[in-house]
Every structure is written in structure tokens, then in C-alpha cells.
Amino acid sequence: MVSSREKIAYGLGDTASNFIFQTVMLFLTFYYTDIVGLSPAAVGSMFLIVRVFDAVTDPMMGALADRTRTRWGSYRPYLLWLALPFAICSVIAFTSPPLPETGKFIYAFATYALLMLMYTAINIPYSALGGVMSAEANERVSIQSYRFVFAMGGGLVVTLCMLPLVEYFGQGDDALGYQRAMMLMSLVGMGLFLVCFAGTRERVKPSNEDAVPYKQQMKALWKNDQCRVLCVVAVLLLTGMVLRNTLAIYYVKYVLQRPDDVTLFVTAGMIGSIIGCALANPLARRYCKIKMYTLLQVLSAGICVANYFVAADAWVLAVSLHFMWGLILQMATPLLWAKIADVVDYGEYKTKVRMTGVTYSTVVFFIKVGLAMGGAMAGWLLAYYDYQANVYDPSVAQGIVVSFCILPAVASLAVAIIMRWYTLDHHKVAAIQQQLTLERQ
């Protein structure tokens, strides 16, 4: 059994990560379009192009972490080594130098790419760490539930504090406000990564990664059909989620026409997310995780469709639905990450090659593809609707409603359909782990 204290320490690592992840998802598009002055289409394309690099860096990082051997383990050391560089990259990404428009775009592209590279370098080992803290399936769900409660807690800090901090530090200069707000969050995040490093342990020991060439690892990974299912799910899920979260600030400002209430709206969704993550573990112990995950996606889609029919002046109903969307959707998130650990076991069972870091890095890559697709689609759709910053246009507002409500619903329904091909239920995972235990003896 993993103690609650250790699970909390692990969760605080994702609190640190979410200071950046949630800021990117909720505010970076708005920062680039309305603060820096870049075009929405250029921002959308930039998000997608940077993801091309991840096709190389993510599996390389996973393979590197698998081969790392230190007295602290294979994955924990990266939390110690990269906490400071990640903090520095976070600040420079939210720094806007006085350059012409082309110069601003080049700077934004370079610093965003560097931030995502550093996010890869620290987040893939961190994610893999959750899979080697315990070998027991229900314990893994518990670890991931703790993780995402604290992850969403980091998101809550972002939603509650980002815009007030921007106003406080900027005193009318929003560019300066964003930079200094990120300085504070990065400093706190660095400390939390160090707490995570100090408070966790690796228990599932590596087996044969050193003996297996990288090319052979990739062949073995392709044979893992359940990993392929999760990769498709990751792209669809994150595309819909990021699209909705990115457009939330535009929805409140231009559809509901309550720009002063953006913080309240996104905070409601984040509180729902925290509650949803906390409920995942007790529900997963009572119900089939696969059926539960599928049902949650269908319910999430229904909430998004209902949101489409909310009148612009129905503020309370709009906030309530966003709260429910966060609760239902994020109830499924710990289940997804627990499934990755199960898929690692399944891959070892099927191919005799255990690839913890490589498997996590592969799914994380597709998660970041979804992150990029959601952000890119938000920028492209705003450009398609001829969005102009700080200008209200009814046709643009209608386009934002469609993109904020209907497209995420389609993504969730697609995830529910794809989950029909995922077969690693509790009984099958238990049988696989029993067989692996016998083979390792």
C-alpha cells in the first residue's frame, strides 16, 4: 500500500505542472491574440507546428527515462534536475518584448516551443512515476485520483488568481502583469516539484529496458493494440476539452457579455473538476472502469449540447452547466491515466518487453497532439468567424457558441465509441499481473 502522504506528495507534482498546463489551455491563446496582438490563425498554426517536434522528443524522453539509473530511481531524478529550467521557460513564454509583429511571432514561437520541450522533459518522467509507485490496479486508480485532485487544485489556483494577479502586478499593463504572475506561479511550482521528488518512491523495478534496442521497443509498442486505443482516445478527448476551455474566456466575454465574470466562470468549471477527480476512486471500486468511462463521456456530451441552448442572459444556468461539465469530464481523467499503467503491464505480457517511460511518453504525445489540435482549432475558428479583439459581432458570438458547445460534444461521443475496443477490465488486468509475477520469479 502507498500511504496517503506519498500520494499527496505525488499529486503536488501535478499541481506544479498544472500551473503551466491550465494557464496554456485557458489563457495563452487570449494572451497571444489580445495582449501580444498576434492573429488567431497564426497562433493556431503555431500550436500545431510545435507539436511536430513532440513526435521526436516524446518517445526519446520516454526511452531516456527508462534507461536512467540513479540512487533515486529512473523517473524521480528529473523532478529535481528540471524544476528550475521549467520555471525559467514558463516565465519567458509569458514575456512580450517590444518587437515588430513578425519579431513577436518568432519570439512567441521559439519560447512556446522551448516551454513545451521542457514540459515534455519533466512531465513524462513524472507521469511514468505514477505507474511504478504500485503494481496493484485499484491502488493505481487511487494514486491517479490523488494526482488529479491536486492537479485540478493547481488549475483552481490558476483560474482564481491569474487575472487578479495580472491586474495587481500590471497596474494597467497586462503584458507586465502576465509576466510577473507567471514568475510567482513558477517559483511556487518549482518548490512543489521538489516536494514531489522528496516524498515519493519507485517500487516497480525496471526489468529489461537496457537490453532492448530502441527500434525493437517501437516494434513492441506497435503490437500493443490497447495502447493504440488509448492514443486515439487521448487525441479526441484533449481536442474537445482544450477547445472548450480555450474558448471559455471568449464565450463569457462575447456571448454572455460579462467580461468581469471570466474568473468566476472558469473557476466554477475547475471546482467541478476537483470534485469529479475526487469521486473517481470510490466509483471505480464499485463499477466497471470501462463502462463508467464510456458513460461519463456520453454524459459530458449531453451537457455540452444542453449548453448550446442556454440563452445569453441565463448566467446562472451557463455557470451551472460548466460546473457539471468539469465534474463529469474530469471524473474520467484518473481512470484514463490508471489505464496507461495497465497498458504497460499488458505490453510486457504480450511482447515480453516492459516499457514504462516509452508507453507513457507515447500516450502523452497524443495528449499533446490533442492539446495542440484544440488550441489550433480555437485560433482557426476565431479567424474563420473574422474575430476582432474587443469588438462584439453577433455572427462571431454565434460561431463561438457552436465551437464552445457542439464540437466538444462530438469529441466526447467519439471517445465513447472508440472505448468499445478497449478490453482491459479489472479481471483481465489481474490475470495479466498474476502471470507477470510468475514469469519474474
Buried (B, 14 or more C-beta within 10 A) or exposed (E): EBEEEBBBBBBBBBBBBBBBBBBBBBBBBBBBBBBBEBBBBBBBBBBBBBBEEBEEBBBBBBBBBBBBEEEBBBBBBBBBBBBBBBBBBBBBBBBBEEEEEEEBBEBBBEBBBBBBBBBBBBBBBBBBBBBBBBBBBBBBBBBBBBBBBBBBBBBBBBBBBBBEBBEEBBEEEBBBBBBBBBBBBBBBBBBBBBBBBEBBBBEBEBBEBEEBEEEEBBEBBEEBBBBBBBBBBBBBBBBBBBBBBBBBBBBBBBBBEBEEBBBBBBBBBBBBBBBBBBBBBEBBEEEEBBEBBBBBBBBBBBBBBBBEEBEEEEBEBBBBBBBBBBBBBBBBBBBBBBBBBBBBBBBBBBBEBBBBBBBBBBBBBBBBBBBBBBBBBBBBBBBBBEBEEEEEBEEBBEBBBEBBBBBBBBBBBBBBEBBEEBEBBBEBBEEBBEEBEEEEE
